[in-house]
Amino acid sequence: MRLLTGIVALGLLPHRGTPSTLSEDLSYSINALNQARQAKRLASLSWDPNLAAYAQYWANAMATGQQPFAHATGRYRPSQGENLYARASGQCDGAYDTPMLTAMHAWLAQASLYNDEPVRTGHEHWLHWCKPLPLLAGARSTRLPRPSKGTSWPPAGLLLTEPPAQCMWSTTTHVGCARAYSISEPYKVYNVCRFFPAGNMWVAPSHRTGHAVGDDG
């Protein structure tokens, strides 16, 4: 991975609630996430601007072509879970103005595919991709299956997502999200959500605790 310069070291300080200064897209997205968690009797996540800053940095790096569309590692994602979503849409498409809400709905829509089984190998089909997804050009993955013929999901556009397990992890308490529009491809948006503490653990369903899987959160 080509290293970026100028990254700022940020501490993860607790911040409660969702600030009114967030855009409607982000506010609606976090509300949708917390409503889904409440439906599972899980505590709502608190907005953390430090996590959002990390997410914004990585979204910008992908949108400007400084980094490929892939999960951040090392100092770019210290002890954080991460969900990614990229989508190309037309300017008249409602998803263009609410890309984060579109991403959140895509992540949460995978919930019906999760079988509540514990993580045993870190390669479970539901843990990483849940359904065959088209691989975004430049993405690096050895686990993504080829898209099946005639598939009608996901919606139009190219995307890469993590499963709902991170969104629903019981010990996760904070979230921060950001989006960035591509500077080279019109109407393409990169969405990143960071979670703390990270979810997706060994030998634990999403509503329990366990040991960290590693770099797949």
Secondary structure, 3 states (H helix, E strand, C coil): CCCCCCCCCCCCCCCCCCCCCCCHHHHHHHHHHHHHHHHCCCCCCEECHHHHHHHHHHHHHHHCCCCCCCCCCHHHCCCCEEEEEEEECCCCCHHHHCHHHHHHHHHHHHHHHCCCCCCCCCCCHHHHCCCCCCCCCCCCCCCCCCCCCCCCCCCCCCCCCCCHHHHCCCCCCEEEEEEEECCCCCCEEEEEEEEECCCCEECCCCCCCCEECCCCC
